[in-house]
Amino acid sequence: RKMDDKAERGEPKGGGRRGYGYARDGLTIIEAEAETLRRIADLLTSGSSLGAVAQVLNNDGVPTVTGARWSGRSVHSVISKPRVAGLRTHRGEIVGEASWPAIIAS
């Protein structure tokens, strides 16, 4: 019930690993990571593959949220999350706008 209420209000779930681009509170943007997300979006929209984007980020020394190297899969994971577009999901469905700011326009 608590999670349903949080989703209805567009609040972060809380707990777990923090989302790339946002601080642990789930609301505050980490600007360096937000810039990386915007860069990923630009590279992908200009035709780069997920693997090529991962290679660029690794070559530039850009860390993932865990400090691991980027892979095509990790690039896809961070850029495809509805949260970066300021959308709240619940039970696998987008339920509306989130209470946190979007990093990438939807």
Secondary structure, DSSP 8 states (H G I E B T S, - for coil): -HHHHHHHHT----SSS--TTB-TTSSSB-HHHHHHHHHHHHHHHTT--HHHHHHHHHHTT---TTS----HHHHHHHHS-GGGGTEEEETTEEEEE-SS--SS--
